[in-house]
Amino acid sequence: MEETETEPTITIVLGSNGVQVRKPIEFRHMLDSDETIYEDRDGPCHWKYIELICKGYQGNESLDLMYAYDDPKDRSSGRLFLGQWNNGYVER
């Protein structure tokens, strides 16, 4: 079986220009537009871009708010996730 290499997910910390230490990102829940929370089933490896919006979302140090999408020219097709940024590495 031939293995093909996939492009890595690009992780972005809003307001930061530095390279982040790599630890795996974990998605726990997906937020819908009406603020309904769903369990995440796919994980971060299915997205091309992930942005960290807020660490310690709403005062909860164990949850970070992230936005994941595939097309930087059309970010409207992305999703909001709660989970742990863990410095921004996506395991494949």
N, CA, C and O atoms as a Tinker XYZ file with bonds, in Angstrom:
   368  protein
     1  N      0.849000   -1.176000    0.000000    73     2
     2  CA     0.000000    0.000000    0.000000    64     1     3
     3  C      0.894000    1.239000    0.000000    63     2     4     5
     4  O      1.833000    1.328000    0.791000    81     3
     5  N      0.611000    2.171000   -0.863000    73     3     6
     6  CA     1.377000    3.403000   -0.956000    64     5     7
     7  C      0.765000    4.464000   -0.056000    63     6     8     9
     8  O     -0.442000    4.704000   -0.091000    81     7
     9  N      1.613000    5.096000    0.751000    73     7    10
    10  CA     1.137000    6.159000    1.619000    64     9    11
    11  C      1.369000    7.494000    0.942000    63    10    12    13
    12  O      2.404000    7.718000    0.314000    81    11
    13  N      0.392000    8.379000    1.077000    73    11    14
    14  CA     0.563000    9.722000    0.528000    64    13    15
    15  C      0.639000   10.703000    1.680000    63    14    16    17
    16  O     -0.043000   10.538000    2.692000    81    15
    17  N      1.448000   11.700000    1.531000    73    15    18
    18  CA     1.595000   12.712000    2.564000    64    17    19
    19  C      0.560000   13.808000    2.341000    63    18    20    21
    20  O      0.379000   14.289000    1.222000    81    19
    21  N     -0.111000   14.194000    3.413000    73    19    22
    22  CA    -1.108000   15.261000    3.315000    64    21    23
    23  C     -0.501000   16.562000    3.810000    63    22    24    25
    24  O      0.479000   16.558000    4.555000    81    23
    25  N     -1.085000   17.667000    3.396000    73    23    26
    26  CA    -0.620000   18.970000    3.846000    64    25    27
    27  C     -0.999000   19.158000    5.312000    63    26    28    29
    28  O     -2.085000   18.753000    5.727000    81    27
    29  N     -0.115000   19.766000    6.098000    73    27    30
    30  CA    -0.440000   19.975000    7.504000    64    29    31
    31  C     -1.497000   21.062000    7.666000    63    30    32    33
    32  O     -1.627000   21.958000    6.832000    81    31
    33  N     -2.243000   20.961000    8.757000    73    31    34
    34  CA    -3.174000   22.019000    9.121000    64    33    35
    35  C     -2.363000   23.216000    9.594000    63    34    36    37
    36  O     -1.415000   23.051000   10.361000    81    35
    37  N     -2.717000   24.406000    9.154000    73    35    38
    38  CA    -2.034000   25.625000    9.564000    64    37    39
    39  C     -2.758000   26.176000   10.781000    63    38    40    41
    40  O     -3.960000   26.439000   10.731000    81    39
    41  N     -2.032000   26.350000   11.865000    73    39    42
    42  CA    -2.649000   26.856000   13.088000    64    41    43
    43  C     -2.245000   28.301000   13.297000    63    42    44    45
    44  O     -1.102000   28.681000   13.041000    81    43
    45  N     -3.201000   29.115000   13.770000    73    43    46
    46  CA    -3.004000   30.561000   13.880000    64    45    47
    47  C     -3.447000   31.024000   15.261000    63    46    48    49
    48  O     -4.562000   30.727000   15.690000    81    47
    49  N     -2.580000   31.750000   15.958000    73    47    50
    50  CA    -2.957000   32.394000   17.215000    64    49    51
    51  C     -3.208000   33.859000   16.884000    63    50    52    53
    52  O     -2.284000   34.588000   16.525000    81    51
    53  N     -4.465000   34.288000   17.006000    73    51    54
    54  CA    -4.807000   35.668000   16.677000    64    53    55
    55  C     -3.998000   36.632000   17.542000    63    54    56    57
    56  O     -3.945000   36.491000   18.764000    81    55
    57  N     -3.374000   37.605000   16.898000    73    55    58
    58  CA    -2.587000   38.601000   17.599000    64    57    59
    59  C     -1.161000   38.193000   17.891000    63    58    60    61
    60  O     -0.441000   38.926000   18.568000    81    59
    61  N     -0.728000   37.030000   17.393000    73    59    62
    62  CA     0.623000   36.549000   17.643000    64    61    63
    63  C      1.347000   36.313000   16.329000    63    62    64    65
    64  O      0.740000   35.876000   15.352000    81    63
    65  N      2.637000   36.598000   16.302000    73    63    66
    66  CA     3.447000   36.332000   15.116000    64    65    67
    67  C      4.448000   35.217000   15.350000    63    66    68    69
    68  O      5.158000   34.831000   14.421000    81    67
    69  N      4.524000   34.690000   16.555000    73    67    70
    70  CA     5.537000   33.703000   16.906000    64    69    71
    71  C      5.148000   32.283000   16.542000    63    70    72    73
    72  O      3.974000   31.962000   16.358000    81    71
    73  N      6.161000   31.448000   16.444000    73    71    74
    74  CA     5.964000   30.020000   16.216000    64    73    75
    75  C      5.608000   29.384000   17.553000    63    74    76    77
    76  O      6.237000   29.684000   18.567000    81    75
    77  N      4.631000   28.531000   17.566000    73    75    78
    78  CA     4.166000   27.914000   18.791000    64    77    79
    79  C      4.809000   26.540000   19.004000    63    78    80    81
    80  O      5.078000   25.825000   18.038000    81    79
    81  N      5.058000   26.167000   20.276000    73    79    82
    82  CA     5.499000   24.821000   20.622000    64    81    83
    83  C      4.366000   23.875000   20.260000    63    82    84    85
    84  O      3.200000   24.169000   20.526000    81    83
    85  N      4.700000   22.744000   19.655000    73    83    86
    86  CA     3.654000   21.869000   19.122000    64    85    87
    87  C      3.210000   20.801000   20.114000    63    86    88    89
    88  O      3.988000   19.929000   20.500000    81    87
    89  N      1.963000   20.885000   20.514000    73    87    90
    90  CA     1.263000   19.877000   21.301000    64    89    91
    91  C     -0.086000   19.707000   20.624000    63    90    92    93
    92  O     -0.615000   20.683000   20.091000    81    91
    93  N     -0.668000   18.515000   20.621000    73    91    94
    94  CA    -1.883000   18.295000   19.821000    64    93    95
    95  C     -3.097000   19.095000   20.287000    63    94    96    97
    96  O     -3.381000   19.191000   21.481000    81    95
    97  N     -3.800000   19.662000   19.317000    73    95    98
    98  CA    -5.083000   20.321000   19.553000    64    97    99
    99  C     -6.132000   19.237000   19.783000    63    98   100   101
   100  O     -6.107000   18.190000   19.136000    81    99
   101  N     -7.041000   19.495000   20.698000    73    99   102
   102  CA    -8.149000   18.575000   20.950000    64   101   103
   103  C     -9.463000   19.334000   20.814000    63   102   104   105
   104  O     -9.661000   20.355000   21.473000    81   103
   105  N    -10.361000   18.845000   19.964000    73   103   106
   106  CA   -11.722000   19.374000   19.891000    64   105   107
   107  C    -12.599000   18.501000   20.779000    63   106   108   109
   108  O    -12.558000   17.274000   20.684000    81   107
   109  N    -13.386000   19.128000   21.638000    73   107   110
   110  CA   -14.335000   18.375000   22.470000    64   109   111
   111  C    -15.771000   18.584000   21.998000    63   110   112   113
   112  O    -16.563000   17.643000   21.940000    81   111
   113  N    -16.093000   19.834000   21.663000    73   111   114
   114  CA   -17.461000   20.163000   21.279000    64   113   115
   115  C    -17.458000   21.123000   20.100000    63   114   116   117
   116  O    -16.547000   21.937000   19.947000    81   115
   117  N    -18.494000   21.015000   19.264000    73   115   118
   118  CA   -18.713000   21.963000   18.176000    64   117   119
   119  C    -19.874000   22.864000   18.577000    63   118   120   121
   120  O    -20.881000   22.386000   19.101000    81   119
   121  N    -19.738000   24.174000   18.331000    73   119   122
   122  CA   -20.809000   25.123000   18.629000    64   121   123
   123  C    -21.554000   25.457000   17.357000    63   122   124   125
   124  O    -20.936000   25.771000   16.339000    81   123
   125  N    -22.869000   25.395000   17.399000    73   123   126
   126  CA   -23.696000   25.774000   16.261000    64   125   127
   127  C    -23.994000   27.268000   16.345000    63   126   128   129
   128  O    -23.734000   27.899000   17.369000    81   127
   129  N    -24.537000   27.831000   15.270000    73   127   130
   130  CA   -24.822000   29.270000   15.230000    64   129   131
   131  C    -25.842000   29.696000   16.282000    63   130   132   133
   132  O    -25.869000   30.863000   16.674000    81   131
   133  N    -26.676000   28.778000   16.742000    73   131   134
   134  CA   -27.644000   29.111000   17.785000    64   133   135
   135  C    -27.115000   28.754000   19.179000    63   134   136   137
   136  O    -27.883000   28.666000   20.137000    81   135
   137  N    -25.783000   28.549000   19.282000    73   135   138
   138  CA   -25.070000   28.236000   20.514000    64   137   139
   139  C    -25.391000   26.861000   21.082000    63   138   140   141
   140  O    -25.147000   26.604000   22.261000    81   139
   141  N    -25.942000   25.967000   20.245000    73   139   142
   142  CA   -26.128000   24.579000   20.639000    64   141   143
   143  C    -24.760000   23.906000   20.616000    63   142   144   145
   144  O    -23.966000   24.143000   19.706000    81   143
   145  N    -24.483000   23.072000   21.611000    73   143   146
   146  CA   -23.198000   22.385000   21.699000    64   145   147
   147  C    -23.382000   20.930000   21.288000    63   146   148   149
   148  O    -24.257000   20.232000   21.800000    81   147
   149  N    -22.541000   20.483000   20.354000    73   147   150
   150  CA   -22.544000   19.102000   19.883000    64   149   151
   151  C    -21.194000   18.469000   20.195000    63   150   152   153
   152  O    -20.182000   19.167000   20.253000    81   151
   153  N    -21.169000   17.173000   20.393000    73   151   154
   154  CA   -19.904000   16.470000   20.566000    64   153   155
   155  C    -19.176000   16.440000   19.230000    63   154   156   157
   156  O    -19.786000   16.180000   18.194000    81   155
   157  N    -17.872000   16.706000   19.251000    73   155   158
   158  CA   -17.085000   16.656000   18.020000    64   157   159
   159  C    -16.799000   15.208000   17.664000    63   158   160   161
   160  O    -16.431000   14.410000   18.526000    81   159
   161  N    -16.969000   14.869000   16.383000    73   159   162
   162  CA   -16.751000   13.495000   15.928000    64   161   163
   163  C    -15.588000   13.367000   14.959000    63   162   164   165
   164  O    -15.064000   12.268000   14.774000    81   163
   165  N    -15.172000   14.462000   14.338000    73   163   166
   166  CA   -14.148000   14.381000   13.300000    64   165   167
   167  C    -12.744000   14.703000   13.788000    63   166   168   169
   168  O    -11.789000   14.057000   13.357000    81   167
   169  N    -12.592000   15.658000   14.653000    73   167   170
   170  CA   -11.282000   16.050000   15.135000    64   169   171
   171  C    -10.633000   17.116000   14.270000    63   170   172   173
   172  O    -11.090000   17.389000   13.160000    81   171
   173  N     -9.566000   17.720000   14.783000    73   171   174
   174  CA    -8.918000   18.830000   14.100000    64   173   175
   175  C     -8.209000   18.452000   12.805000    63   174   176   177
   176  O     -7.990000   19.324000   11.964000    81   175
   177  N     -7.848000   17.203000   12.613000    73   175   178
   178  CA    -7.084000   16.826000   11.415000    64   177   179
   179  C     -7.895000   16.949000   10.131000    63   178   180   181
   180  O     -7.327000   16.856000    9.043000    81   179
   181  N     -9.189000   17.152000   10.227000    73   179   182
   182  CA   -10.041000   17.272000    9.041000    64   181   183
   183  C    -10.140000   18.706000    8.523000    63   182   184   185
   184  O    -10.839000   18.963000    7.543000    81   183
   185  N     -9.452000   19.629000    9.165000    73   183   186
   186  CA    -9.517000   21.033000    8.778000    64   185   187
   187  C     -8.151000   21.522000    8.310000    63   186   188   189
   188  O     -7.122000   21.076000    8.817000    81   187
   189  N     -8.141000   22.427000    7.352000    73   187   190
   190  CA    -6.885000   22.971000    6.840000    64   189   191
   191  C     -6.353000   24.113000    7.715000    63   190   192   193
   192  O     -5.140000   24.251000    7.873000    81   191
   193  N     -7.243000   24.929000    8.282000    73   191   194
   194  CA    -6.853000   26.063000    9.127000    64   193   195
   195  C     -7.609000   25.995000   10.447000    63   194   196   197
   196  O     -8.799000   25.681000   10.485000    81   195
   197  N     -6.896000   26.294000   11.526000    73   195   198
   198  CA    -7.524000   26.400000   12.846000    64   197   199
   199  C     -6.979000   27.648000   13.517000    63   198   200   201
   200  O     -5.767000   27.829000   13.631000    81   199
   201  N     -7.888000   28.508000   13.961000    73   199   202
   202  CA    -7.498000   29.731000   14.658000    64   201   203
   203  C     -7.888000   29.624000   16.124000    63   202   204   205
   204  O     -8.992000   29.194000   16.458000    81   203
   205  N     -6.973000   30.018000   16.988000    73   203   206
   206  CA    -7.277000   30.127000   18.405000    64   205   207
   207  C     -7.905000   31.494000   18.626000    63   206   208   209
   208  O     -7.277000   32.521000   18.371000    81   207
   209  N     -9.134000   31.502000   19.097000    73   207   210
   210  CA    -9.841000   32.762000   19.344000    64   209   211
   211  C     -9.668000   33.195000   20.796000    63   210   212   213
   212  O     -9.423000   34.369000   21.072000    81   211
   213  N     -9.797000   32.244000   21.725000    73   211   214
   214  CA    -9.745000   32.596000   23.140000    64   213   215
   215  C     -9.281000   31.402000   23.967000    63   214   216   217
   216  O     -9.877000   30.327000   23.900000    81   215
   217  N     -8.215000   31.590000   24.748000    73   215   218
   218  CA    -7.816000   30.576000   25.724000    64   217   219
   219  C     -8.608000   30.815000   27.001000    63   218   220   221
   220  O     -8.861000   31.963000   27.367000    81   219
   221  N     -9.002000   29.743000   27.683000    73   219   222
   222  CA    -9.772000   29.889000   28.913000    64   221   223
   223  C    -11.121000   30.526000   28.657000    63   222   224   225
   224  O    -11.503000   31.475000   29.341000    81   223
   225  N    -11.854000   30.005000   27.667000    73   223   226
   226  CA   -13.131000   30.575000   27.223000    64   225   227
   227  C    -14.125000   30.676000   28.370000    63   226   228   229
   228  O    -14.368000   29.699000   29.079000    81   227
   229  N    -14.689000   31.841000   28.547000    73   227   230
   230  CA   -15.675000   32.180000   29.582000    64   229   231
   231  C    -15.189000   31.802000   30.978000    63   230   232   233
   232  O    -15.966000   31.345000   31.816000    81   231
   233  N    -13.883000   32.001000   31.217000    73   231   234
   234  CA   -13.321000   31.745000   32.536000    64   233   235
   235  C    -13.011000   30.288000   32.828000    63   234   236   237
   236  O    -12.539000   29.968000   33.919000    81   235
   237  N    -13.265000   29.398000   31.877000    73   235   238
   238  CA   -12.977000   27.976000   32.072000    64   237   239
   239  C    -11.596000   27.686000   31.497000    63   238   240   241
   240  O    -11.436000   27.600000   30.280000    81   239
   241  N    -10.600000   27.534000   32.362000    73   239   242
   242  CA    -9.213000   27.355000   31.909000    64   241   243
   243  C     -9.003000   26.069000   31.115000    63   242   244   245
   244  O     -7.999000   25.949000   30.413000    81   243
   245  N     -9.904000   25.118000   31.203000    73   243   246
   246  CA    -9.722000   23.855000   30.473000    64   245   247
   247  C    -10.383000   23.868000   29.093000    63   246   248   249
   248  O    -10.298000   22.881000   28.364000    81   247
   249  N    -11.046000   24.979000   28.723000    73   247   250
   250  CA   -11.679000   25.070000   27.406000    64   249   251
   251  C    -11.183000   26.297000   26.647000    63   250   252   253
   252  O    -11.165000   27.409000   27.176000    81   251
   253  N    -10.786000   26.074000   25.414000    73   251   254
   254  CA   -10.384000   27.156000   24.523000    64   253   255
   255  C    -11.384000   27.227000   23.373000    63   254   256   257
   256  O    -11.950000   26.208000   22.978000    81   255
   257  N    -11.601000   28.416000   22.840000    73   255   258
   258  CA   -12.500000   28.614000   21.701000    64   257   259
   259  C    -11.661000   28.708000   20.431000    63   258   260   261
   260  O    -10.738000   29.518000   20.346000    81   259
   261  N    -11.990000   27.869000   19.438000    73   259   262
   262  CA   -11.232000   27.810000   18.190000    64   261   263
   263  C    -12.178000   27.849000   16.998000    63   262   264   265
   264  O    -13.337000   27.445000   17.094000    81   263
   265  N    -11.668000   28.341000   15.872000    73   263   266
   266  CA   -12.426000   28.391000   14.631000    64   265   267
   267  C    -11.664000   27.605000   13.578000    63   266   268   269
   268  O    -10.491000   27.883000   13.324000    81   267
   269  N    -12.318000   26.627000   12.962000    73   267   270
   270  CA   -11.688000   25.776000   11.953000    64   269   271
   271  C    -12.384000   25.965000   10.609000    63   270   272   273
   272  O    -13.608000   26.066000   10.537000    81   271
   273  N    -11.573000   26.011000    9.535000    73   271   274
   274  CA   -12.106000   26.190000    8.185000    64   273   275
   275  C    -11.104000   25.657000    7.180000    63   274   276   277
   276  O     -9.960000   25.367000    7.530000    81   275
   277  N    -11.532000   25.527000    5.927000    73   275   278
   278  CA   -10.672000   24.983000    4.876000    64   277   279
   279  C    -10.215000   26.009000    3.850000    63   278   280   281
   280  O     -9.136000   25.868000    3.274000    81   279
   281  N    -11.011000   27.028000    3.616000    73   279   282
   282  CA   -10.705000   27.981000    2.554000    64   281   283
   283  C    -10.521000   29.381000    3.137000    63   282   284   285
   284  O    -11.494000   29.977000    3.600000    81   283
   285  N     -9.294000   29.924000    3.129000    73   283   286
   286  CA    -9.090000   31.250000    3.714000    64   285   287
   287  C     -9.800000   32.367000    2.957000    63   286   288   289
   288  O     -9.934000   33.472000    3.483000    81   287
   289  N    -10.254000   32.104000    1.742000    73   287   290
   290  CA   -10.999000   33.106000    0.974000    64   289   291
   291  C    -12.494000   33.050000    1.272000    63   290   292   293
   292  O    -13.236000   33.972000    0.933000    81   291
   293  N    -12.935000   31.953000    1.914000    73   291   294
   294  CA   -14.346000   31.798000    2.289000    64   293   295
   295  C    -14.417000   31.160000    3.669000    63   294   296   297
   296  O    -14.693000   29.968000    3.803000    81   295
   297  N    -14.166000   31.961000    4.683000    73   295   298
   298  CA   -14.153000   31.453000    6.048000    64   297   299
   299  C    -15.560000   31.184000    6.585000    63   298   300   301
   300  O    -15.706000   30.645000    7.682000    81   299
   301  N    -16.592000   31.550000    5.831000    73   299   302
   302  CA   -17.968000   31.363000    6.296000    64   301   303
   303  C    -18.360000   29.894000    6.393000    63   302   304   305
   304  O    -19.367000   29.573000    7.024000    81   303
   305  N    -17.601000   29.007000    5.795000    73   303   306
   306  CA   -17.938000   27.580000    5.841000    64   305   307
   307  C    -17.291000   26.866000    7.027000    63   306   308   309
   308  O    -17.346000   25.639000    7.110000    81   307
   309  N    -16.678000   27.617000    7.944000    73   307   310
   310  CA   -16.002000   27.020000    9.086000    64   309   311
   311  C    -16.936000   26.724000   10.246000    63   310   312   313
   312  O    -18.144000   26.952000   10.179000    81   311
   313  N    -16.336000   26.209000   11.313000    73   311   314
   314  CA   -17.090000   25.843000   12.517000    64   313   315
   315  C    -16.333000   26.311000   13.761000    63   314   316   317
   316  O    -15.105000   26.385000   13.757000    81   315
   317  N    -17.071000   26.623000   14.815000    73   315   318
   318  CA   -16.499000   26.951000   16.113000    64   317   319
   319  C    -16.384000   25.685000   16.953000    63   318   320   321
   320  O    -17.282000   24.843000   16.954000    81   319
   321  N    -15.269000   25.562000   17.666000    73   319   322
   322  CA   -15.053000   24.393000   18.516000    64   321   323
   323  C    -14.581000   24.826000   19.893000    63   322   324   325
   324  O    -13.871000   25.820000   20.042000    81   323
   325  N    -14.992000   24.057000   20.900000    73   323   326
   326  CA   -14.458000   24.164000   22.252000    64   325   327
   327  C    -13.552000   22.964000   22.470000    63   326   328   329
   328  O    -13.879000   21.847000   22.068000    81   327
   329  N    -12.429000   23.195000   23.098000    73   327   330
   330  CA   -11.507000   22.104000   23.374000    64   329   331
   331  C    -10.240000   22.657000   23.970000    63   330   332   333
   332  O    -10.265000   23.659000   24.683000    81   331
   333  N     -9.117000   21.999000   23.677000    73   331   334
   334  CA    -7.837000   22.463000   24.183000    64   333   335
   335  C     -6.887000   22.732000   23.027000    63   334   336   337
   336  O     -6.616000   21.853000   22.208000    81   335
   337  N     -6.385000   23.960000   22.975000    73   335   338
   338  CA    -5.448000   24.363000   21.929000    64   337   339
   339  C     -4.119000   23.630000   22.090000    63   338   340   341
   340  O     -3.528000   23.182000   21.107000    81   339
   341  N     -3.658000   23.512000   23.317000    73   339   342
   342  CA    -2.402000   22.809000   23.600000    64   341   343
   343  C     -1.247000   23.279000   22.733000    63   342   344   345
   344  O     -0.423000   22.465000   22.316000    81   343
   345  N     -1.168000   24.539000   22.459000    73   343   346
   346  CA    -0.088000   25.168000   21.687000    64   345   347
   347  C     -0.082000   24.848000   20.206000    63   346   348   349
   348  O      0.905000   25.138000   19.530000    81   347
   349  N     -1.129000   24.269000   19.682000    73   347   350
   350  CA    -1.363000   24.304000   18.256000    64   349   351
   351  C     -0.820000   23.251000   17.326000    63   350   352   353
   352  O     -0.566000   23.578000   16.166000    81   351
   353  N     -0.625000   22.038000   17.726000    73   351   354
   354  CA    -0.189000   20.994000   16.804000    64   353   355
   355  C     -1.382000   20.090000   16.469000    63   354   356   357
   356  O     -2.155000   19.721000   17.353000    81   355
   357  N     -1.521000   19.743000   15.200000    73   355   358
   358  CA    -2.598000   18.847000   14.768000    64   357   359
   359  C     -1.995000   17.489000   14.413000    63   358   360   361
   360  O     -1.157000   17.392000   13.516000    81   359
   361  N     -2.420000   16.449000   15.114000    73   359   362
   362  CA    -1.941000   15.097000   14.807000    64   361   363
   363  C     -2.660000   14.560000   13.585000    63   362   364   365
   364  O     -3.870000   14.732000   13.441000    81   363
   365  N     -1.923000   13.919000   12.718000    73   363   366
   366  CA    -2.501000   13.304000   11.507000    64   365   367
   367  C     -2.641000   11.822000   11.689000    63   366   368
   368  O     -3.107000   11.131000   10.783000    81   367
